[in-house]
Amino acid sequence: PDKVVEIDVLLEKARRYAAAGRIDDVEHLQNKKVYTYDGVTEHHEGYATKKTREFFERFGADVLANFSTPGGHGWPQATGINPCGDPGSWWMGAWFSGSPWAVENCGYDGPGAMLQHFYGPLNPPADAVVRSSVRLFDQ
């Protein structure tokens, strides 16, 4: 599987696109904060996300990664709506953990870890998710 995503090819292509003015200069990635998360299960090891981490690290980004939480396809939180690693279901044309609110109770505050990595110390999180404030949108 290491040949599925060839980082050296992607790095070179990014450099060429930057040189041609098709994307911003990749030098701007140096020391930029990047967060990657991929829930790990016995059937999924986060291969593509690990390659994403490597891509940004090779450009000098400051990457925080989590590949140890057994979450599913959702946001891992210390107090989420769905069980951590819920296998999910297809709903309204998209894959969701157990309910349409892809917030999993994994004992790990993924959004908090990401925001703290980007901005430094944070205020304490809310006591609970306010379901009426969560909105579905088409990605």
C-alpha positions in Angstrom: 0.0 0.0 0.0 3.0 2.4 0.3 2.8 2.9 -3.5 -0.9 4.0 -3.4 0.1 7.5 -2.4 3.5 8.5 -3.5 4.5 11.5 -1.5 7.5 12.4 -3.6 5.3 12.7 -6.7 2.8 14.9 -4.8 5.5 17.1 -3.4 7.0 17.7 -6.8 3.6 18.3 -8.4 2.8 20.9 -5.6 6.2 22.6 -6.2 5.5 22.7 -10.0 2.0 24.1 -9.5 3.4 26.8 -7.2 6.1 27.7 -9.6 3.5 28.1 -12.4 1.3 30.2 -10.1 -1.5 27.7 -10.0 -1.3 27.4 -6.2 0.2 29.5 -3.5 4.0 29.1 -2.8 4.5 25.9 -0.8 7.1 27.8 1.3 4.1 29.3 3.0 3.4 26.0 4.6 6.5 26.1 6.7 5.7 26.3 10.4 1.9 26.5 9.6 -0.3 24.6 12.0 -2.0 21.5 10.5 -4.2 19.0 12.3 -5.0 15.5 11.1 -7.2 12.9 12.7 -8.3 9.5 11.5 -10.2 7.1 13.7 -8.4 3.7 13.8 -10.2 0.4 14.0 -9.1 -3.2 13.3 -10.2 -2.7 9.7 -8.8 0.8 9.1 -5.4 2.2 9.9 -5.6 5.8 8.6 -3.3 5.2 5.6 -4.3 8.2 3.5 -4.4 10.6 6.5 -0.9 9.5 7.6 0.3 10.3 4.1 -1.4 13.7 4.4 0.6 14.3 7.6 3.8 13.3 5.9 3.0 15.7 2.9 2.6 18.7 5.2 5.6 17.7 7.4 7.9 17.5 4.4 7.0 21.2 3.6 7.9 22.1 7.2 4.4 22.4 8.7 3.8 22.0 12.4 1.5 18.9 12.3 -0.5 17.5 15.2 -1.9 14.1 14.3 -4.0 11.6 16.1 -4.1 8.0 14.8 -4.8 6.2 18.1 -8.5 7.0 18.9 -10.8 4.2 17.8 -13.4 6.6 16.3 -15.4 6.2 13.2 -16.2 8.8 10.5 -17.0 11.7 12.7 -15.7 14.2 15.2 -14.3 12.5 18.3 -15.2 14.3 21.5 -14.9 13.7 25.2 -18.7 13.8 25.5 -20.3 13.0 22.1 -23.7 12.0 21.0 -22.8 8.6 19.4 -20.6 5.8 20.7 -17.0 6.0 19.7 -16.3 4.0 16.6 -20.0 3.5 15.8 -20.0 1.8 12.4 -22.6 4.3 11.1 -25.2 4.3 8.4 -26.1 5.9 5.1 -28.5 8.8 5.6 -29.7 11.5 3.3 -27.0 10.7 0.7 -24.1 10.7 3.2 -22.4 8.3 5.6 -23.0 9.1 9.2 -22.1 7.6 12.6 -25.2 6.1 14.3 -27.2 9.3 13.9 -26.9 12.3 11.5 -24.9 14.1 14.2 -21.3 12.7 13.6 -20.1 13.6 17.1 -18.6 10.5 18.8 -18.1 10.0 22.5 -14.4 8.9 22.3 -13.0 10.4 25.5 -10.9 12.6 23.3 -11.7 16.2 22.4 -10.6 16.3 18.7 -12.0 19.7 17.9 -10.5 21.1 21.2 -7.1 19.5 20.4 -7.2 21.1 16.9 -8.2 24.5 18.1 -5.6 24.5 20.9 -2.9 23.5 18.4 -3.9 26.4 16.2 -4.6 29.1 18.9 -3.0 28.0 22.2 -4.9 27.6 25.5 -8.7 27.6 25.2 -11.6 28.3 27.4 -13.3 25.2 28.9 -15.7 23.5 26.4 -19.5 23.6 26.8 -21.0 21.0 29.2 -23.0 19.4 26.4 -23.7 19.5 22.7 -26.8 21.7 22.0 -28.5 19.6 19.3 -30.6 22.6 18.2 -27.5 24.5 17.3 -26.1 21.7 15.0 -27.0 22.2 11.3 -26.7 19.8 8.4 -25.2 21.3 5.3 -24.2 19.9 1.9 -20.4 19.7 1.5 
